[in-house]
Amino acid sequence: MKKLVNVMLLAAATLLSQEAPANRTLKVTSADETPSIQAGAPLQVNVTLTNISDNEVNMSDAVSDMTGQRNNYLLEVQDEKGNKAPKRTFQHEELASWKPILRSLKPRESLTDQIDLSRQYVLSPGTYSIRVVRAVPKESGGGYAVSNPLTVEVTAPKKETQ
């Protein structure tokens, strides 16, 4: 059975109106200092966004049924040498359908999105730094909210003994 590590990224997105100064940050917290998974195992990342403005914010998104990619998220995954982790390739990715997710956040409300990193990246043994970038809607000031880095250790799969 594959081990599933569920890493919690607490993202307090500053989603302010155009009149307010733009201060968009995502704060990352994790229960473990360095979560560890085996290569090939699923890596689910929970991203929690909190509307800390006084206005309702459109947080609509779309997710690819093929890759699990989110339309309004960018994942930055780098190994310990600063090299980008290789993205998974899919045949005929252009044929994937996208499921719309229509939602908004009222002031002080939060939502949590689950992103399957292992569907989007090939993670061989090593240490990876992950940052999540979320687009802030134009009507809420635009720009991007960027998380602090999270470190994940990927270990070699255990060999089966007979």
N, C-alpha and C positions, 0 to 999 in steps of 0.2 A: 504494500500500500504506500502510496506517495505521501510524504509529509507536507502538510500545508502550513506555511508560516503566514500569519496575518499580522502585518506591520501596521501600526496606527500612525498616520501622519495627521497631526492636528493642524489644520490650515485655517488660521484666522485671517480671512481675506478682508482687507480694508476696501470696502466698496462705497466710495463717497460720491456725492453729487458733484457736478461740474464746478459749483461755487466753492467747494472745499478744496484745500490743498490735497494733491494726490499722494497718498502714502499707502501703497498697496504691498502688503507683506503677508506671507504664509509662514506660520510658525510650525516647525516640525517637532513632534515629540514621539518617542517610541518607548514601549515597555521594556525592551532590551537595548543595551548599548550597541551591540552588533548582532542583529538577528542572523541566524545561519540556516541555510537550506542546502539540499543536495542538488547538484546540477541535474536539470531535467524535471525537477519538482515544481509544482505551481507556486508562484509568488503573488499573493493577493495584497494589494496596497489600498488601504482605506484612506481617502482624502476627505477631511471634514472642512467645509467652508462655512464661515459665520459672517453674516451681514452685520457689520458694526456701524452702518450708517443709519440715518433717520428716515430713509426712503426705501420703498420696495424695490428689489433688484431682480431683473430678468436673468435667470440662471439656466435657460434652456440649453440643450446640448443635443448631440447625436452620437450614436455608437455604431461602429461597423460590426455586422454579424460575423464577418470572416476573421478580422484581426483583433477585435475588441478595442480598437483605437477610438479615442474620444475626440470629437471635433474641436472642442474648446480647451483641451489640455495638450501640453507638450511635455514629454518626459525627457529628462537629460540623464542618461545612464553612462557612467564612465568607469573604467577600471582604475586600479591603483596607480597606473602610469599616465592617467589622463586621456587615454584613448576611448573613443566612443564605443559602446558595446554594439556588436553587429545586430541589425534588425533582422527579424525573421522575414523570409520571402514567401510569398504565396503565389501560386499560379492564378493568373487572371484576377488579380486584386481589383481591377477596374470593374469587375462584375459584382462586387460585393454590394449588398444593400445596406442602407443606413437607417437605423431606428431612431426616430425623433424622440427627445425627452423634453417635454414642455413643463416648465416649472418656474416659480419665482420664490424669492426669500423676503419675508417681511423683516423690518428692523429687529435685530437681535436674534433672529432665527438661524438655525444651522441645518446643513444637509451633509450627508456622507455619500461619496461615490466610491465604488470599489473598482479598481483597475487591476487587471491581470497582466503583470509585467512579463511573465513567462510566455504569454501569447504573442508579445510584440518584440521580444529580444531573445537572442541566444546567449545564455549566461553560462559560460564555462567556469571551472574552478578559479577562484580569485576573490578579491575584495572589490566591491562596486560602491560608488557614490551615486545617489539618486536625488534629483531635484524635480519638483513638480512645478510647472508653470501653467497658470490658468488665465485665460483671457477675461478681462473685465469689460462688460458691455459698454458701448460708446455712450449710451444715455446715462451711465453711471460714472462717467469720467474717462472711460477707455483705458488702454494700457494693459499691463500684465501684473499679476500677483505671483511672486516667486517664493518658493519654500526654501528653508535652510536644507543643507544636504543631510541625507540619511545614509548610513553605511550598512551594507548587507554583505555577509560572507557566504560565498558559494563553494561548497565542498564537493570533492569527487564522489560519484555514486558508489555505494557500498557494493562490493562484489558478492554475488550469491555463492554460498558454500553448498556443496552437494554431499 
